[in-house]
């Protein structure tokens, strides 16, 4: 039950929020609870004076910026196969926040947001198309994947061996070397295989494997294939997260590989 008291024509209202517990003597109680007691009124007046002084001095930061660039970035990511849920997960913001930037709030007849919190904008704008996060059927440039296949061939892992290791048909997988694009699922699989084997030349278990390894290395040399400088991940292929760098990703990857071998 709401408690109302009158003091010198000022109405005192206690907090009625289900979860919050606003205290008297704060600007929040004045604004949210509409309390007009002397302590709440003084606190709100002081805050307004400080705000006006900061505005006059040109030092006031509202904490919000134009939502236009953020909205355009979200739409551009959508064309690359990123839905709002994926963007929200990568950026570490809520789905609802992104929804209001794009669609507004139809239930309250509110248009798309004109301004957005600076923190949200920075995190969303930091999300770039990444091989790790893009949908598996999205087409990506095949050149980096081809370079990794060729690097492994220089180490003795034939194209056919790589295809079998990844569960691909040899004929289909070998066509990858002649294509301009491949799907993200294949590119990710080759990237992971490369990260696992880039520093491990293939060792033969018998004379037949030794001959196969020699043929593969000779073919790579004849084709002019060269090894990448290890390890090689472009910014568009490594996981994109505002809190994690490519170096961090590579370090964690190598730690996991060491644990598997232990």
C-alpha positions in Angstrom: 0.0 0.0 0.0 1.4 3.4 -1.0 2.3 5.7 1.9 1.5 9.4 1.4 2.4 12.1 3.9 2.1 15.8 3.6 4.9 18.1 4.9 4.8 21.8 4.1 2.6 21.0 1.1 5.1 18.4 -0.2 4.0 14.9 -1.0 6.2 12.1 0.2 5.9 8.8 -1.7 7.8 5.6 -0.8 9.1 3.4 -3.5 6.4 1.0 -4.9 8.6 -0.8 -7.4 8.4 -4.6 -7.4 12.2 -5.1 -7.4 13.9 -1.8 -6.8 14.1 -0.1 -3.4 14.7 3.6 -4.2 15.8 5.6 -1.2 14.6 9.1 -0.2 17.1 11.8 -0.8 18.0 10.7 -4.3 17.1 12.1 -7.8 15.8 8.6 -8.8 13.1 8.7 -6.1 12.1 12.2 -7.3 11.8 11.1 -10.9 10.7 7.5 -10.7 8.6 7.5 -7.6 7.5 11.1 -8.0 8.3 11.8 -4.4 8.3 15.5 -3.6 9.7 15.4 0.0 12.4 17.9 0.8 15.4 15.5 0.6 14.3 14.1 -2.8 13.6 17.6 -4.1 17.0 18.9 -3.0 18.8 16.0 -4.5 17.1 16.4 -7.9 17.6 20.2 -7.9 21.4 19.6 -7.2 21.6 17.1 -10.1 19.9 19.5 -12.5 22.2 22.3 -11.5 25.3 20.1 -12.0 23.9 19.0 -15.4 23.2 22.6 -16.6 26.7 23.6 -15.4 28.3 20.8 -17.4 26.2 21.7 -20.5 27.4 25.3 -20.2 31.0 24.2 -19.9 30.7 21.8 -22.8 31.6 18.8 -20.6 28.2 17.1 -20.3 28.1 13.6 -21.7 24.6 12.2 -22.3 26.0 8.7 -22.8 24.1 8.3 -26.1 25.0 8.8 -29.7 23.2 8.8 -33.1 21.7 5.3 -33.7 21.9 5.7 -37.5 25.4 4.2 -38.0 24.6 1.4 -35.7 21.4 0.6 -37.5 23.2 0.6 -40.9 25.9 -1.7 -39.5 23.3 -4.2 -38.2 21.6 -4.2 -41.6 24.9 -4.7 -43.4 25.7 -7.7 -41.2 22.3 -9.0 -42.0 23.2 -9.1 -45.6 26.2 -11.2 -44.7 24.0 -13.8 -43.0 23.9 -12.4 -39.4 20.6 -12.4 -37.6 19.9 -10.1 -34.6 20.4 -13.0 -32.2 23.8 -13.8 -33.5 24.9 -10.1 -33.5 23.5 -9.7 -29.9 25.5 -12.8 -28.7 28.7 -11.6 -30.2 28.4 -8.0 -29.1 27.2 -9.0 -25.6 24.0 -7.0 -25.7 20.3 -8.0 -25.5 18.2 -9.0 -28.4 15.6 -6.5 -27.3 18.1 -3.7 -27.5 18.9 -4.5 -31.1 15.3 -5.0 -32.0 14.4 -1.5 -30.7 17.2 0.0 -32.8 15.9 -1.7 -36.0 12.1 -1.9 -35.4 11.3 0.4 -32.5 8.7 -0.9 -30.0 5.4 -1.5 -32.0 3.6 -2.5 -28.8 4.1 1.1 -27.5 3.9 2.7 -31.0 7.5 3.8 -30.7 9.7 4.2 -33.9 13.2 2.9 -34.2 15.5 4.5 -31.7 17.1 7.7 -32.8 19.9 7.5 -30.2 21.6 4.6 -28.5 23.9 4.1 -25.5 27.6 4.7 -26.4 28.6 1.4 -24.9 26.1 -0.5 -27.0 27.1 1.3 -30.2 30.8 0.5 -29.6 30.1 -3.2 -29.0 27.8 -3.5 -32.0 30.1 -1.6 -34.4 33.0 -3.9 -33.2 31.3 -6.9 -34.7 32.7 -7.7 -38.1 31.9 -10.5 -40.5 34.0 -13.5 -39.3 34.5 -17.0 -40.6 33.9 -18.3 -37.1 30.5 -16.8 -36.6 29.0 -16.6 -40.1 26.3 -19.2 -41.1 27.7 -22.4 -42.5 26.1 -22.1 -45.9 27.3 -18.5 -46.5 29.7 -18.3 -49.4 33.2 -16.9 -48.6 36.3 -16.2 -50.6 38.1 -19.5 -51.2 41.6 -18.1 -51.5 42.6 -18.4 -47.8 41.2 -21.9 -47.7 43.1 -22.9 -50.8 46.3 -21.5 -49.3 45.9 -23.7 -46.3 45.2 -26.8 -48.4 48.3 -26.1 -50.4 50.4 -25.5 -47.2 49.3 -28.9 -45.8 50.2 -30.5 -49.2 53.7 -29.1 -48.8 53.9 -31.0 -45.5 52.9 -34.2 -47.2 49.1 -34.2 -46.6 47.6 -34.8 -50.0 44.4 -33.1 -51.1 42.7 -36.5 -51.0 44.0 -37.2 -47.5 42.6 -33.8 -46.3 39.3 -34.4 -47.9 39.0 -37.8 -46.2 40.0 -36.4 -42.8 37.2 -33.8 -43.2 34.7 -36.3 -44.4 34.5 -34.9 -47.9 34.4 -36.7 -51.2 37.8 -36.5 -52.9 36.3 -35.3 -56.2 34.3 -32.5 -54.6 37.0 -31.4 -52.2 39.6 -31.2 -54.9 37.4 -28.8 -56.9 37.9 -26.3 -54.1 41.3 -25.4 -55.6 39.6 -24.1 -58.7 36.7 -22.2 -57.2 36.5 -18.6 -56.3 34.1 -19.2 -53.4 33.4 -22.0 -50.9 30.9 -22.3 -48.1 31.9 -21.2 -44.6 31.5 -24.7 -43.2 34.2 -26.0 -45.5 36.4 -23.0 -44.8 36.1 -23.5 -41.1 36.9 -27.2 -41.3 40.1 -26.5 -43.4 41.2 -23.7 -41.1 40.9 -26.0 -38.0 42.8 -28.8 -39.7 45.5 -26.3 -40.7 45.8 -25.0 -37.2 46.2 -28.5 -35.9 48.8 -29.6 -38.5 50.7 -26.5 -39.7 53.8 -27.4 -37.7 53.6 -31.2 -38.1 55.0 -32.7 -41.4 53.2 -35.9 -42.2 55.2 -39.0 -41.0 54.8 -42.3 -42.9 53.6 -45.5 -41.1 54.9 -47.7 -44.0 56.6 -47.6 -47.3 53.3 -47.0 -49.2 52.6 -43.9 -47.1 56.2 -42.8 -47.6 55.7 -43.0 -51.4 52.3 -41.1 -51.2 54.0 -38.4 -49.1 56.8 -38.0 -51.6 54.3 -37.7 -54.5 52.3 -35.1 -52.6 55.4 -33.0 -51.8 56.7 -33.3 -55.4 53.3 -32.2 -56.8 53.2 -29.2 -54.4 56.7 -28.2 -55.6 55.8 -28.7 -59.3 52.7 -26.6 -58.8 54.7 -23.8 -57.1 52.7 -24.1 -53.9 54.2 -22.4 -50.9 53.7 -22.7 -47.2 52.0 -19.9 -45.3 53.9 -18.1 -42.5 52.5 -19.9 -39.5 49.9 -19.4 -38.2 48.1 -17.2 -40.5 44.6 -15.9 -39.8 43.2 -12.7 -41.2 41.0 -10.4 -39.1 38.0 -11.5 -41.1 38.6 -15.2 -40.4 39.5 -15.2 -36.7 36.7 -15.0 -34.1 35.4 -11.5 -33.7 34.6 -10.4 -30.2 35.2 -6.9 -28.7 36.8 -8.6 -25.7 39.1 -11.1 -27.5 42.0 -10.6 -29.9 43.3 -12.9 -32.6 46.4 -13.6 -30.5 44.2 -14.6 -27.6 42.2 -17.0 -29.9 45.3 -18.6 -31.2 46.8 -19.1 -27.7 43.6 -20.7 -26.5 43.5 -22.9 -29.6 47.1 -24.2 -29.0 46.3 -24.8 -25.4 43.4 -27.0 -26.3 45.5 -28.9 -28.8 48.2 -29.5 -26.1 45.6 -30.9 -23.7 44.3 -33.3 -26.4 47.9 -34.6 -27.0 48.6 -35.0 -23.3 
